Amino acid sequence: MLHSLIRTLVKVAVASLIVGTILAHFGITAEQLMREFGLSLERVEDIARRGFAWALPNALLGLMVILPIWFLLYLLRPPGRSSERQD
C-alpha cells in the first residue's frame, strides 16, 4: 500500500513539473493565475491556515478512536497472518 502511495505521489510531482515547465515557457506565473482567480497570497495563506486549524483537531479526535481499535485488532488477529503479500 505504501509503495502505491509513493508511486502516485511521484507521478503527481512529475506531472506538476512538466505542466509548470510548459506554463513557464509561455510566461504564465503562479501570481498571474492567482490574480486571475481573484486570490492574493495573503488570502491563500488564510485559507490554508483556517483549513489546517479545522483539520488538525478533527484528525486528532479520529486518531484517538481509530488507533486503539486498530491496536486491539492487531493484537487479536490469528497468528501466522501477514498484512504483507508474500510471493
mmCIF file as gemmi writes it, N, C-alpha and C atoms, coordinates in Angstrom:
data_model
loop_
_atom_site.group_PDB
_atom_site.id
_atom_site.type_symbol
_atom_site.label_atom_id
_atom_site.label_alt_id
_atom_site.label_comp_id
_atom_site.label_asym_id
_atom_site.label_entity_id
_atom_site.label_seq_id
_atom_site.pdbx_PDB_ins_code
_atom_site.Cartn_x
_atom_site.Cartn_y
_atom_site.Cartn_z
_atom_site.occupancy
_atom_site.B_iso_or_equiv
_atom_site.pdbx_formal_charge
_atom_site.auth_seq_id
_atom_site.auth_asym_id
_atom_site.pdbx_PDB_model_num
ATOM 1 N N . MET Axp A 1 ? 0.824 -1.182 0 1 0 ? 1 A 1
ATOM 2 C CA . MET Axp A 1 ? 0 0 0 1 0 ? 1 A 1
ATOM 3 C C . MET Axp A 1 ? 0.873 1.253 0 1 0 ? 1 A 1
ATOM 4 N N . LEU Axp A 2 ? 1.902 1.269 0.809 1 0 ? 2 A 1
ATOM 5 C CA . LEU Axp A 2 ? 2.776 2.433 0.878 1 0 ? 2 A 1
ATOM 6 C C . LEU Axp A 2 ? 3.507 2.624 -0.439 1 0 ? 2 A 1
ATOM 7 N N . HIS Axp A 3 ? 3.849 1.511 -1.073 1 0 ? 3 A 1
ATOM 8 C CA . HIS Axp A 3 ? 4.536 1.574 -2.361 1 0 ? 3 A 1
ATOM 9 C C . HIS Axp A 3 ? 3.66 2.262 -3.404 1 0 ? 3 A 1
ATOM 10 N N . SER Axp A 4 ? 2.383 1.929 -3.454 1 0 ? 4 A 1
ATOM 11 C CA . SER Axp A 4 ? 1.488 2.545 -4.436 1 0 ? 4 A 1
ATOM 12 C C . SER Axp A 4 ? 1.26 4.024 -4.12 1 0 ? 4 A 1
ATOM 13 N N . LEU Axp A 5 ? 1.227 4.388 -2.845 1 0 ? 5 A 1
ATOM 14 C CA . LEU Axp A 5 ? 1.087 5.787 -2.466 1 0 ? 5 A 1
ATOM 15 C C . LEU Axp A 5 ? 2.298 6.594 -2.923 1 0 ? 5 A 1
ATOM 16 N N . ILE Axp A 6 ? 3.476 6.05 -2.703 1 0 ? 6 A 1
ATOM 17 C CA . ILE Axp A 6 ? 4.697 6.744 -3.117 1 0 ? 6 A 1
ATOM 18 C C . ILE Axp A 6 ? 4.745 6.873 -4.636 1 0 ? 6 A 1
ATOM 19 N N . ARG Axp A 7 ? 4.361 5.808 -5.343 1 0 ? 7 A 1
ATOM 20 C CA . ARG Axp A 7 ? 4.325 5.874 -6.812 1 0 ? 7 A 1
ATOM 21 C C . ARG Axp A 7 ? 3.371 6.953 -7.291 1 0 ? 7 A 1
ATOM 22 N N . THR Axp A 8 ? 2.218 7.051 -6.667 1 0 ? 8 A 1
ATOM 23 C CA . THR Axp A 8 ? 1.245 8.072 -7.046 1 0 ? 8 A 1
ATOM 24 C C . THR Axp A 8 ? 1.789 9.468 -6.776 1 0 ? 8 A 1
ATOM 25 N N . LEU Axp A 9 ? 2.424 9.66 -5.617 1 0 ? 9 A 1
ATOM 26 C CA . LEU Axp A 9 ? 2.993 10.968 -5.299 1 0 ? 9 A 1
ATOM 27 C C . LEU Axp A 9 ? 4.092 11.356 -6.281 1 0 ? 9 A 1
ATOM 28 N N . VAL Axp A 10 ? 4.911 10.404 -6.687 1 0 ? 10 A 1
ATOM 29 C CA . VAL Axp A 10 ? 5.962 10.682 -7.668 1 0 ? 10 A 1
ATOM 30 C C . VAL Axp A 10 ? 5.337 11.057 -9.012 1 0 ? 10 A 1
ATOM 31 N N . LYS Axp A 11 ? 4.287 10.345 -9.422 1 0 ? 11 A 1
ATOM 32 C CA . LYS Axp A 11 ? 3.614 10.666 -10.68 1 0 ? 11 A 1
ATOM 33 C C . LYS Axp A 11 ? 3.034 12.073 -10.645 1 0 ? 11 A 1
ATOM 34 N N . VAL Axp A 12 ? 2.408 12.432 -9.54 1 0 ? 12 A 1
ATOM 35 C CA . VAL Axp A 12 ? 1.836 13.779 -9.413 1 0 ? 12 A 1
ATOM 36 C C . VAL Axp A 12 ? 2.946 14.829 -9.45 1 0 ? 12 A 1
ATOM 37 N N . ALA Axp A 13 ? 4.063 14.565 -8.775 1 0 ? 13 A 1
ATOM 38 C CA . ALA Axp A 13 ? 5.177 15.512 -8.772 1 0 ? 13 A 1
ATOM 39 C C . ALA Axp A 13 ? 5.762 15.685 -10.17 1 0 ? 13 A 1
ATOM 40 N N . VAL Axp A 14 ? 5.946 14.602 -10.901 1 0 ? 14 A 1
ATOM 41 C CA . VAL Axp A 14 ? 6.491 14.684 -12.262 1 0 ? 14 A 1
ATOM 42 C C . VAL Axp A 14 ? 5.52 15.42 -13.179 1 0 ? 14 A 1
ATOM 43 N N . ALA Axp A 15 ? 4.239 15.108 -13.098 1 0 ? 15 A 1
ATOM 44 C CA . ALA Axp A 15 ? 3.24 15.794 -13.92 1 0 ? 15 A 1
ATOM 45 C C . ALA Axp A 15 ? 3.211 17.283 -13.597 1 0 ? 15 A 1
ATOM 46 N N . SER Axp A 16 ? 3.316 17.639 -12.319 1 0 ? 16 A 1
ATOM 47 C CA . SER Axp A 16 ? 3.33 19.046 -11.913 1 0 ? 16 A 1
ATOM 48 C C . SER Axp A 16 ? 4.551 19.765 -12.479 1 0 ? 16 A 1
ATOM 49 N N . LEU Axp A 17 ? 5.703 19.106 -12.445 1 0 ? 17 A 1
ATOM 50 C CA . LEU Axp A 17 ? 6.908 19.712 -13.014 1 0 ? 17 A 1
ATOM 51 C C . LEU Axp A 17 ? 6.775 19.933 -14.515 1 0 ? 17 A 1
ATOM 52 N N . ILE Axp A 18 ? 6.203 18.961 -15.2 1 0 ? 18 A 1
ATOM 53 C CA . ILE Axp A 18 ? 6.033 19.087 -16.645 1 0 ? 18 A 1
ATOM 54 C C . ILE Axp A 18 ? 5.08 20.234 -16.978 1 0 ? 18 A 1
ATOM 55 N N . VAL Axp A 19 ? 3.939 20.272 -16.327 1 0 ? 19 A 1
ATOM 56 C CA . VAL Axp A 19 ? 2.964 21.333 -16.589 1 0 ? 19 A 1
ATOM 57 C C . VAL Axp A 19 ? 3.535 22.689 -16.187 1 0 ? 19 A 1
ATOM 58 N N . GLY Axp A 20 ? 4.225 22.76 -15.054 1 0 ? 20 A 1
ATOM 59 C CA . GLY Axp A 20 ? 4.841 24.012 -14.624 1 0 ? 20 A 1
ATOM 60 C C . GLY Axp A 20 ? 5.884 24.508 -15.606 1 0 ? 20 A 1
ATOM 61 N N . THR Axp A 21 ? 6.656 23.605 -16.163 1 0 ? 21 A 1
ATOM 62 C CA . THR Axp A 21 ? 7.662 23.975 -17.163 1 0 ? 21 A 1
ATOM 63 C C . THR Axp A 21 ? 7.001 24.512 -18.425 1 0 ? 21 A 1
ATOM 64 N N . ILE Axp A 22 ? 5.936 23.869 -18.86 1 0 ? 22 A 1
ATOM 65 C CA . ILE Axp A 22 ? 5.214 24.321 -20.06 1 0 ? 22 A 1
ATOM 66 C C . ILE Axp A 22 ? 4.609 25.701 -19.821 1 0 ? 22 A 1
ATOM 67 N N . LEU Axp A 23 ? 3.973 25.891 -18.673 1 0 ? 23 A 1
ATOM 68 C CA . LEU Axp A 23 ? 3.376 27.19 -18.369 1 0 ? 23 A 1
ATOM 69 C C . LEU Axp A 23 ? 4.444 28.28 -18.267 1 0 ? 23 A 1
ATOM 70 N N . ALA Axp A 24 ? 5.584 27.972 -17.656 1 0 ? 24 A 1
ATOM 71 C CA . ALA Axp A 24 ? 6.667 28.949 -17.541 1 0 ? 24 A 1
ATOM 72 C C . ALA Axp A 24 ? 7.205 29.313 -18.924 1 0 ? 24 A 1
ATOM 73 N N . HIS Axp A 25 ? 7.234 28.347 -19.828 1 0 ? 25 A 1
ATOM 74 C CA . HIS Axp A 25 ? 7.692 28.607 -21.193 1 0 ? 25 A 1
ATOM 75 C C . HIS Axp A 25 ? 6.818 29.661 -21.87 1 0 ? 25 A 1
ATOM 76 N N . PHE Axp A 26 ? 5.512 29.646 -21.573 1 0 ? 26 A 1
ATOM 77 C CA . PHE Axp A 26 ? 4.589 30.614 -22.151 1 0 ? 26 A 1
ATOM 78 C C . PHE Axp A 26 ? 4.474 31.883 -21.306 1 0 ? 26 A 1
ATOM 79 N N . GLY Axp A 27 ? 5.277 31.991 -20.247 1 0 ? 27 A 1
ATOM 80 C CA . GLY Axp A 27 ? 5.295 33.207 -19.434 1 0 ? 27 A 1
ATOM 81 C C . GLY Axp A 27 ? 4.173 33.312 -18.428 1 0 ? 27 A 1
ATOM 82 N N . ILE Axp A 28 ? 3.547 32.206 -18.094 1 0 ? 28 A 1
ATOM 83 C CA . ILE Axp A 28 ? 2.454 32.206 -17.113 1 0 ? 28 A 1
ATOM 84 C C . ILE Axp A 28 ? 3.048 31.896 -15.738 1 0 ? 28 A 1
ATOM 85 N N . THR Axp A 29 ? 2.743 32.745 -14.762 1 0 ? 29 A 1
ATOM 86 C CA . THR Axp A 29 ? 3.28 32.558 -13.419 1 0 ? 29 A 1
ATOM 87 C C . THR Axp A 29 ? 2.154 32.237 -12.442 1 0 ? 29 A 1
ATOM 88 N N . ALA Axp A 30 ? 2.542 31.754 -11.278 1 0 ? 30 A 1
ATOM 89 C CA . ALA Axp A 30 ? 1.559 31.436 -10.234 1 0 ? 30 A 1
ATOM 90 C C . ALA Axp A 30 ? 0.846 32.709 -9.775 1 0 ? 30 A 1
ATOM 91 N N . GLU Axp A 31 ? 1.58 33.827 -9.7 1 0 ? 31 A 1
ATOM 92 C CA . GLU Axp A 31 ? 0.964 35.089 -9.283 1 0 ? 31 A 1
ATOM 93 C C . GLU Axp A 31 ? -0.112 35.533 -10.269 1 0 ? 31 A 1
ATOM 94 N N . GLN Axp A 32 ? 0.147 35.348 -11.573 1 0 ? 32 A 1
ATOM 95 C CA . GLN Axp A 32 ? -0.844 35.707 -12.584 1 0 ? 32 A 1
ATOM 96 C C . GLN Axp A 32 ? -2.101 34.853 -12.451 1 0 ? 32 A 1
ATOM 97 N N . LEU Axp A 33 ? -1.911 33.56 -12.247 1 0 ? 33 A 1
ATOM 98 C CA . LEU Axp A 33 ? -3.074 32.675 -12.102 1 0 ? 33 A 1
ATOM 99 C C . LEU Axp A 33 ? -3.877 33.019 -10.856 1 0 ? 33 A 1
ATOM 100 N N . MET Axp A 34 ? -3.187 33.284 -9.752 1 0 ? 34 A 1
ATOM 101 C CA . MET Axp A 34 ? -3.901 33.634 -8.517 1 0 ? 34 A 1
ATOM 102 C C . MET Axp A 34 ? -4.662 34.943 -8.703 1 0 ? 34 A 1
ATOM 103 N N . ARG Axp A 35 ? -4.057 35.93 -9.349 1 0 ? 35 A 1
ATOM 104 C CA . ARG Axp A 35 ? -4.722 37.214 -9.596 1 0 ? 35 A 1
ATOM 105 C C . ARG Axp A 35 ? -5.934 37.004 -10.509 1 0 ? 35 A 1
ATOM 106 N N . GLU Axp A 36 ? -5.795 36.133 -11.497 1 0 ? 36 A 1
ATOM 107 C CA . GLU Axp A 36 ? -6.898 35.844 -12.422 1 0 ? 36 A 1
ATOM 108 C C . GLU Axp A 36 ? -8.1 35.243 -11.686 1 0 ? 36 A 1
ATOM 109 N N . PHE Axp A 37 ? -7.838 34.429 -10.676 1 0 ? 37 A 1
ATOM 110 C CA . PHE Axp A 37 ? -8.912 33.812 -9.89 1 0 ? 37 A 1
ATOM 111 C C . PHE Axp A 37 ? -9.355 34.688 -8.726 1 0 ? 37 A 1
ATOM 112 N N . GLY Axp A 38 ? -8.779 35.871 -8.623 1 0 ? 38 A 1
ATOM 113 C CA . GLY Axp A 38 ? -9.181 36.803 -7.569 1 0 ? 38 A 1
ATOM 114 C C . GLY Axp A 38 ? -8.609 36.47 -6.204 1 0 ? 38 A 1
ATOM 115 N N . LEU Axp A 39 ? -7.466 35.823 -6.186 1 0 ? 39 A 1
ATOM 116 C CA . LEU Axp A 39 ? -6.828 35.452 -4.92 1 0 ? 39 A 1
ATOM 117 C C . LEU Axp A 39 ? -5.541 36.247 -4.73 1 0 ? 39 A 1
ATOM 118 N N . SER Axp A 40 ? -5.192 36.45 -3.492 1 0 ? 40 A 1
ATOM 119 C CA . SER Axp A 40 ? -3.895 37.035 -3.155 1 0 ? 40 A 1
ATOM 120 C C . SER Axp A 40 ? -3.138 36.018 -2.312 1 0 ? 40 A 1
ATOM 121 N N . LEU Axp A 41 ? -1.849 36.247 -2.161 1 0 ? 41 A 1
ATOM 122 C CA . LEU Axp A 41 ? -1.04 35.337 -1.357 1 0 ? 41 A 1
ATOM 123 C C . LEU Axp A 41 ? -1.546 35.299 0.082 1 0 ? 41 A 1
ATOM 124 N N . GLU Axp A 42 ? -1.954 36.455 0.6 1 0 ? 42 A 1
ATOM 125 C CA . GLU Axp A 42 ? -2.471 36.517 1.975 1 0 ? 42 A 1
ATOM 126 C C . GLU Axp A 42 ? -3.763 35.721 2.102 1 0 ? 42 A 1
ATOM 127 N N . ARG Axp A 43 ? -4.616 35.806 1.076 1 0 ? 43 A 1
ATOM 128 C CA . ARG Axp A 43 ? -5.89 35.074 1.103 1 0 ? 43 A 1
ATOM 129 C C . ARG Axp A 43 ? -5.643 33.56 1.068 1 0 ? 43 A 1
ATOM 130 N N . VAL Axp A 44 ? -4.703 33.118 0.23 1 0 ? 44 A 1
ATOM 131 C CA . VAL Axp A 44 ? -4.378 31.693 0.145 1 0 ? 44 A 1
ATOM 132 C C . VAL Axp A 44 ? -3.803 31.219 1.482 1 0 ? 44 A 1
ATOM 133 N N . GLU Axp A 45 ? -2.918 32.017 2.085 1 0 ? 45 A 1
ATOM 134 C CA . GLU Axp A 45 ? -2.372 31.662 3.397 1 0 ? 45 A 1
ATOM 135 C C . GLU Axp A 45 ? -3.465 31.577 4.445 1 0 ? 45 A 1
ATOM 136 N N . ASP Axp A 46 ? -4.422 32.507 4.406 1 0 ? 46 A 1
ATOM 137 C CA . ASP Axp A 46 ? -5.525 32.491 5.37 1 0 ? 46 A 1
ATOM 138 C C . ASP Axp A 46 ? -6.393 31.244 5.186 1 0 ? 46 A 1
ATOM 139 N N . ILE Axp A 47 ? -6.693 30.892 3.938 1 0 ? 47 A 1
ATOM 140 C CA . ILE Axp A 47 ? -7.49 29.699 3.671 1 0 ? 47 A 1
ATOM 141 C C . ILE Axp A 47 ? -6.754 28.45 4.158 1 0 ? 47 A 1
ATOM 142 N N . ALA Axp A 48 ? -5.461 28.373 3.877 1 0 ? 48 A 1
ATOM 143 C CA . ALA Axp A 48 ? -4.678 27.214 4.317 1 0 ? 48 A 1
ATOM 144 C C . ALA Axp A 48 ? -4.613 27.144 5.845 1 0 ? 48 A 1
ATOM 145 N N . ARG Axp A 49 ? -4.412 28.277 6.486 1 0 ? 49 A 1
ATOM 146 C CA . ARG Axp A 49 ? -4.337 28.31 7.952 1 0 ? 49 A 1
ATOM 147 C C . ARG Axp A 49 ? -5.665 27.884 8.586 1 0 ? 49 A 1
ATOM 148 N N . ARG Axp A 50 ? -6.782 28.397 8.042 1 0 ? 50 A 1
ATOM 149 C CA . ARG Axp A 50 ? -8.097 28.014 8.58 1 0 ? 50 A 1
ATOM 150 C C . ARG Axp A 50 ? -8.398 26.545 8.317 1 0 ? 50 A 1
ATOM 151 N N . GLY Axp A 51 ? -7.997 26.05 7.151 1 0 ? 51 A 1
ATOM 152 C CA . GLY Axp A 51 ? -8.195 24.631 6.847 1 0 ? 51 A 1
ATOM 153 C C . GLY Axp A 51 ? -7.401 23.742 7.786 1 0 ? 51 A 1
ATOM 154 N N . PHE Axp A 52 ? -6.157 24.123 8.049 1 0 ? 52 A 1
ATOM 155 C CA . PHE Axp A 52 ? -5.326 23.358 8.971 1 0 ? 52 A 1
ATOM 156 C C . PHE Axp A 52 ? -5.889 23.417 10.389 1 0 ? 52 A 1
ATOM 157 N N . ALA Axp A 53 ? -6.354 24.592 10.802 1 0 ? 53 A 1
ATOM 158 C CA . ALA Axp A 53 ? -6.931 24.743 12.145 1 0 ? 53 A 1
ATOM 159 C C . ALA Axp A 53 ? -8.187 23.9 12.306 1 0 ? 53 A 1
ATOM 160 N N . TRP Axp A 54 ? -8.932 23.684 11.217 1 0 ? 54 A 1
ATOM 161 C CA . TRP Axp A 54 ? -10.11 22.832 11.28 1 0 ? 54 A 1
ATOM 162 C C . TRP Axp A 54 ? -9.723 21.361 11.241 1 0 ? 54 A 1
ATOM 163 N N . ALA Axp A 55 ? -8.765 20.992 10.366 1 0 ? 55 A 1
ATOM 164 C CA . ALA Axp A 55 ? -8.452 19.59 10.128 1 0 ? 55 A 1
ATOM 165 C C . ALA Axp A 55 ? -7.683 18.957 11.282 1 0 ? 55 A 1
ATOM 166 N N . LEU Axp A 56 ? -6.762 19.674 11.888 1 0 ? 56 A 1
ATOM 167 C CA . LEU Axp A 56 ? -5.915 19.078 12.921 1 0 ? 56 A 1
ATOM 168 C C . LEU Axp A 56 ? -6.711 18.551 14.12 1 0 ? 56 A 1
ATOM 169 N N . PRO Axp A 57 ? -7.589 19.341 14.729 1 0 ? 57 A 1
ATOM 170 C CA . PRO Axp A 57 ? -8.352 18.783 15.861 1 0 ? 57 A 1
ATOM 171 C C . PRO Axp A 57 ? -9.234 17.599 15.46 1 0 ? 57 A 1
ATOM 172 N N . ASN Axp A 58 ? -9.837 17.659 14.273 1 0 ? 58 A 1
ATOM 173 C CA . ASN Axp A 58 ? -10.684 16.551 13.829 1 0 ? 58 A 1
ATOM 174 C C . ASN Axp A 58 ? -9.863 15.299 13.555 1 0 ? 58 A 1
ATOM 175 N N . ALA Axp A 59 ? -8.688 15.456 12.97 1 0 ? 59 A 1
ATOM 176 C CA . ALA Axp A 59 ? -7.817 14.304 12.713 1 0 ? 59 A 1
ATOM 177 C C . ALA Axp A 59 ? -7.338 13.692 14.027 1 0 ? 59 A 1
ATOM 178 N N . LEU Axp A 60 ? -6.989 14.523 14.994 1 0 ? 60 A 1
ATOM 179 C CA . LEU Axp A 60 ? -6.547 14.001 16.292 1 0 ? 60 A 1
ATOM 180 C C . LEU Axp A 60 ? -7.679 13.285 17.017 1 0 ? 60 A 1
ATOM 181 N N . LEU Axp A 61 ? -8.87 13.838 16.933 1 0 ? 61 A 1
ATOM 182 C CA . LEU Axp A 61 ? -10.028 13.191 17.556 1 0 ? 61 A 1
ATOM 183 C C . LEU Axp A 61 ? -10.287 11.824 16.927 1 0 ? 61 A 1
ATOM 184 N N . GLY Axp A 62 ? -10.26 11.754 15.605 1 0 ? 62 A 1
ATOM 185 C CA . GLY Axp A 62 ? -10.443 10.479 14.924 1 0 ? 62 A 1
ATOM 186 C C . GLY Axp A 62 ? -9.338 9.493 15.267 1 0 ? 62 A 1
ATOM 187 N N . LEU Axp A 63 ? -8.112 9.99 15.372 1 0 ? 63 A 1
ATOM 188 C CA . LEU Axp A 63 ? -6.98 9.138 15.716 1 0 ? 63 A 1
ATOM 189 C C . LEU Axp A 63 ? -7.136 8.537 17.11 1 0 ? 63 A 1
ATOM 190 N N . MET Axp A 64 ? -7.714 9.294 18.029 1 0 ? 64 A 1
ATOM 191 C CA . MET Axp A 64 ? -7.91 8.799 19.392 1 0 ? 64 A 1
ATOM 192 C C . MET Axp A 64 ? -8.909 7.645 19.432 1 0 ? 64 A 1
ATOM 193 N N . VAL Axp A 65 ? -9.758 7.535 18.429 1 0 ? 65 A 1
ATOM 194 C CA . VAL Axp A 65 ? -10.719 6.435 18.355 1 0 ? 65 A 1
ATOM 195 C C . VAL Axp A 65 ? -10.155 5.289 17.521 1 0 ? 65 A 1
ATOM 196 N N . ILE Axp A 66 ? -9.593 5.603 16.372 1 0 ? 66 A 1
ATOM 197 C CA . ILE Axp A 66 ? -9.146 4.586 15.42 1 0 ? 66 A 1
ATOM 198 C C . ILE Axp A 66 ? -7.916 3.834 15.918 1 0 ? 66 A 1
ATOM 199 N N . LEU Axp A 67 ? -6.954 4.525 16.484 1 0 ? 67 A 1
ATOM 200 C CA . LEU Axp A 67 ? -5.704 3.886 16.895 1 0 ? 67 A 1
ATOM 201 C C . LEU Axp A 67 ? -5.913 2.771 17.926 1 0 ? 67 A 1
ATOM 202 N N . PRO Axp A 68 ? -6.677 2.974 19.009 1 0 ? 68 A 1
ATOM 203 C CA . PRO Axp A 68 ? -6.902 1.856 19.941 1 0 ? 68 A 1
ATOM 204 C C . PRO Axp A 68 ? -7.65 0.683 19.313 1 0 ? 68 A 1
ATOM 205 N N . ILE Axp A 69 ? -8.612 0.972 18.429 1 0 ? 69 A 1
ATOM 206 C CA . ILE Axp A 69 ? -9.339 -0.113 17.764 1 0 ? 69 A 1
ATOM 207 C C . ILE Axp A 69 ? -8.393 -0.907 16.882 1 0 ? 69 A 1
ATOM 208 N N . TRP Axp A 70 ? -7.564 -0.201 16.092 1 0 ? 70 A 1
ATOM 209 C CA . TRP Axp A 70 ? -6.595 -0.888 15.233 1 0 ? 70 A 1
ATOM 210 C C . TRP Axp A 70 ? -5.632 -1.724 16.075 1 0 ? 70 A 1
ATOM 211 N N . PHE Axp A 71 ? -5.157 -1.18 17.188 1 0 ? 71 A 1
ATOM 212 C CA . PHE Axp A 71 ? -4.203 -1.889 18.032 1 0 ? 71 A 1
ATOM 213 C C . PHE Axp A 71 ? -4.828 -3.167 18.607 1 0 ? 71 A 1
ATOM 214 N N . LEU Axp A 72 ? -6.072 -3.087 19.057 1 0 ? 72 A 1
ATOM 215 C CA . LEU Axp A 72 ? -6.757 -4.281 19.568 1 0 ? 72 A 1
ATOM 216 C C . LEU Axp A 72 ? -6.932 -5.331 18.479 1 0 ? 72 A 1
ATOM 217 N N . LEU Axp A 73 ? -7.345 -4.914 17.306 1 0 ? 73 A 1
ATOM 218 C CA . LEU Axp A 73 ? -7.494 -5.867 16.203 1 0 ? 73 A 1
ATOM 219 C C . LEU Axp A 73 ? -6.149 -6.468 15.823 1 0 ? 73 A 1
ATOM 220 N N . TYR Axp A 74 ? -5.095 -5.681 15.879 1 0 ? 74 A 1
ATOM 221 C CA . TYR Axp A 74 ? -3.756 -6.178 15.575 1 0 ? 74 A 1
ATOM 222 C C . TYR Axp A 74 ? -3.324 -7.234 16.595 1 0 ? 74 A 1
ATOM 223 N N . LEU Axp A 75 ? -3.609 -6.99 17.879 1 0 ? 75 A 1
ATOM 224 C CA . LEU Axp A 75 ? -3.235 -7.94 18.927 1 0 ? 75 A 1
ATOM 225 C C . LEU Axp A 75 ? -4.063 -9.218 18.875 1 0 ? 75 A 1
ATOM 226 N N . LEU Axp A 76 ? -5.322 -9.124 18.453 1 0 ? 76 A 1
ATOM 227 C CA . LEU Axp A 76 ? -6.225 -10.268 18.494 1 0 ? 76 A 1
ATOM 228 C C . LEU Axp A 76 ? -6.295 -11.055 17.193 1 0 ? 76 A 1
ATOM 229 N N . ARG Axp A 77 ? -5.568 -10.657 16.168 1 0 ? 77 A 1
ATOM 230 C CA . ARG Axp A 77 ? -5.627 -11.404 14.911 1 0 ? 77 A 1
ATOM 231 C C . ARG Axp A 77 ? -4.932 -12.751 15.071 1 0 ? 77 A 1
ATOM 232 N N . PRO Axp A 78 ? -5.347 -13.723 14.278 1 0 ? 78 A 1
ATOM 233 C CA . PRO Axp A 78 ? -4.753 -15.066 14.396 1 0 ? 78 A 1
ATOM 234 C C . PRO Axp A 78 ? -3.259 -15.041 14.031 1 0 ? 78 A 1
ATOM 235 N N . PRO Axp A 79 ? -2.483 -15.906 14.685 1 0 ? 79 A 1
ATOM 236 C CA . PRO Axp A 79 ? -1.048 -15.942 14.369 1 0 ? 79 A 1
ATOM 237 C C . PRO Axp A 79 ? -0.804 -16.474 12.963 1 0 ? 79 A 1
ATOM 238 N N . GLY Axp A 80 ? 0.266 -16.029 12.368 1 0 ? 80 A 1
ATOM 239 C CA . GLY Axp A 80 ? 0.649 -16.514 11.053 1 0 ? 80 A 1
ATOM 240 C C . GLY Axp A 80 ? 0.098 -15.695 9.914 1 0 ? 80 A 1
ATOM 241 N N . ARG Axp A 81 ? -0.857 -14.821 10.176 1 0 ? 81 A 1
ATOM 242 C CA . ARG Axp A 81 ? -1.381 -13.965 9.112 1 0 ? 81 A 1
ATOM 243 C C . ARG Axp A 81 ? -0.481 -12.757 8.972 1 0 ? 81 A 1
ATOM 244 N N . SER Axp A 82 ? -0.169 -12.431 7.741 1 0 ? 82 A 1
ATOM 245 C CA . SER Axp A 82 ? 0.684 -11.277 7.469 1 0 ? 82 A 1
ATOM 246 C C . SER Axp A 82 ? -0.067 -10.295 6.603 1 0 ? 82 A 1
ATOM 247 N N . SER Axp A 83 ? 0.101 -9.004 6.885 1 0 ? 83 A 1
ATOM 248 C CA . SER Axp A 83 ? -0.537 -7.995 6.067 1 0 ? 83 A 1
ATOM 249 C C . SER Axp A 83 ? 0.231 -7.769 4.774 1 0 ? 83 A 1
ATOM 250 N N . GLU Axp A 84 ? 1.489 -8.183 4.717 1 0 ? 84 A 1
ATOM 251 C CA . GLU Axp A 84 ? 2.291 -8.051 3.51 1 0 ? 84 A 1
ATOM 252 C C . GLU Axp A 84 ? 2.101 -9.277 2.63 1 0 ? 84 A 1
ATOM 253 N N . ARG Axp A 85 ? 2.005 -9.06 1.341 1 0 ? 85 A 1
ATOM 254 C CA . ARG Axp A 85 ? 1.86 -10.165 0.395 1 0 ? 85 A 1
ATOM 255 C C . ARG Axp A 85 ? 3.197 -10.823 0.162 1 0 ? 85 A 1
ATOM 256 N N . GLN Axp A 86 ? 3.233 -12.142 0.283 1 0 ? 86 A 1
ATOM 257 C CA . GLN Axp A 86 ? 4.481 -12.862 0.086 1 0 ? 86 A 1
ATOM 258 C C . GLN Axp A 86 ? 4.372 -13.664 -1.205 1 0 ? 86 A 1
ATOM 259 N N . ASP Axp A 87 ? 5.328 -13.442 -2.117 1 0 ? 87 A 1
ATOM 260 C CA . ASP Axp A 87 ? 5.336 -14.151 -3.405 1 0 ? 87 A 1
ATOM 261 C C . ASP Axp A 87 ? 6.398 -15.202 -3.42 1 0 ? 87 A 1
